[in-house]
Each structure stands twice: as C-alpha cells, then as structure tokens.
Amino acid sequence: MTIDLQWLAAIVTAITAIVTPVVVCVKSVNKLVERIENLESWNKRQQRDLDRTAQENEIIITGVLASLKGLREMGCNGPVSQGIEDIEGFLADAAHRNTSYQRSDV
C-alpha cells in the first residue's frame, strides 16, 4: 500500500479537526474550574470576615448594655431604661433569627 501526500494530508487534517475543539474545550473547562476555586476561596475569606465582625458587634453591644445597666444603677432612668429594653429586645430577637448563609465548610 502506497501512502501519497494527499492521503497523508487528509488524515492530518481530519485529526487536527477533531483534536482542536477538544483541546479548546478542555482549556475552557480548566479556566472555569480555576475561577470557581478562586471564588470559593474568596467567599470563605469573606465569610470569616463577616463572622469576625459579628463577634465584634456582639462584644460591643454587650459592653454598651453593661454600661447602660451601670448608669441605671446610679439612678439614671428615662433614655437609659429605654436603651436597655431596646438592646435586650434586639438580642432576644437575634438569638432566634435564622442566618442567611450556611456555615458548613467555614
């Protein structure tokens, strides 16, 4: 069997026509996977920052509540008592509120 140049060129062209789209698809999928991994990593960092901020806010609210209770013990009423009621109400509501995210892998 004799292999001539036209037949060889046809085989190479056919192989190239099949392989090129596959290579392009694989590269595109790899880029998408990398972007998804980067977004997931960024999302985890953001969630850690949000959790840390929530903890800081809880500490601040607790400190303000303690200060207001101290003022009330010293005889300050009116807005102080209202502030205590508002903060205690907020804390009670927040304890039963659902969060908007799942913390399964943080």
Secondary structure, DSSP 8 states (H G I E B T S, - for coil): ----HHHHHHHHHHHHHHHHHHHHHHHHHHHHHHHHHHHHHHHHHHHHHHHHHHHHHHHHHHHHHHHHHHHHHTT--THHHHHHHHHHHHHHHHHH---SS--S--
